[in-house]
Amino acid sequence: MIEAQPGPVVTRFELDLAPGVKASKVINISRDLARSMSMASVRVVEVIPGKPYIGIEVPNSSREMVRLIELLETPVFKDPSGLLSMAMGKDISGNPVITDLGKAPHMLVAGTTGSGKSVAVNSMILSMLLKYTPDQLRLILIDPKQLELANYNDIPHLLTPVVTDMKDAVSALNWCVNEMERRYKLMSFLKIRKLADYNRKVEEAIANGEDLIDPTWKASDSATQERAPRLQPLPSIVIVADEFADMIMQVGKKAEEMITRLAQKSRAAGIHLLLATQRPSVDVITGLIKANIPTRVALRVNSKIDSRTILDGGGAEDLLGHGDMLFLGPGKIDPERVHGAFISDDEVNRICDAWRERGEPNYIDEILTPFDEEPTSRGFEDGDGDPNRDALYDQCVSFVLETRKVSVSSLQRKFSLGYNRAARIVDQMQEQGIVSEQGPNGKRDILV
């Protein structure tokens, strides 16, 4: 034995093998080693970067808890040059592990029940919420279980309420694809290649009093706006899907195609995917998804086959659970063992409540518009001498006056309307002086 490296959860013993002894021989007896030491599992590391030794990682008798707050106070996390810094945990030596989702540019998290997957995803989300404002970061959260991400409802970072219906999830992904294409057009117009450069150029233009007009705007986009708006800095968008296996099972190829398209192209547009699943099987984590999401996290899994599905190699089956993970970071060949940060539900709620007190979410109604819906004039009839008056206009006005709230999404839900039709009705209400123009926060006032 050359050296022992104690860490918060495991201790790594470095061994110099005798000439002619292969590391594979030690791997084959790892179960025997664990049994002889009365341990649940022992992990053998074939290659330690920079050293000619192998490593044997043995669980500590008492496990140290890694808290998120410890990682948030490190200089690496506070470094302002990070595009989307996320706190992952500590390595086996106790050093903080911070990654940049902006450089990743997408991440896959997989692990069986009880492995700590939900806590790991919460830690990643909260580490971003504690560093970036809604002007810098916006989120789309997809939660098929309806429980895992419910705590984040109504925080100002959200672009739309937490998505629990998988048909809405497809609509949200389709909106992201369209937003990606729109951002590429804007960056092409300014002859730049990255979102950070786009924001810098727009901010400089605003500071100098220059008018940079949105080249993608059309007069048909708004019934009340007569000229193209000025360009504004754009936030990064992170799409978090807690159990994307359910989404693929329910809506099939549509979701997989959009995830693949975003994974292939959305990096430069500042749109990033954080996909989590507890079913690391080849029908969920397909070769196409893996090829486009090189940054992966494997928590404890049931078998070596599942580990290979995630990481293209074994090892995750020997993890200890409760946040113990193998992290294949951006540009890395071999995964690194990391002990994930713990954060309680109470801490999640307190952080989300603090953000809710600071501001309301500015939801974008068209995100949940069915992606196959075509603009239609269906439902427009002559009424009160106005050929453009919608047949449901009076009912919508009564609903708005009764609830004292107006939004395109509320009319969509109440009257089962498409986005285009509901938006036209709201524009008509504005023209009639029933509701005000949309304010900076996206809200409208009732004027009667």
Summary of the structure (lengths in Angstrom):
residues: 448
radius of gyration: 25.6
end to end distance: 81.9
largest distance: 95.6
contacts: 1408
relative contact order: 0.13
helix: 37%
strand: 18%
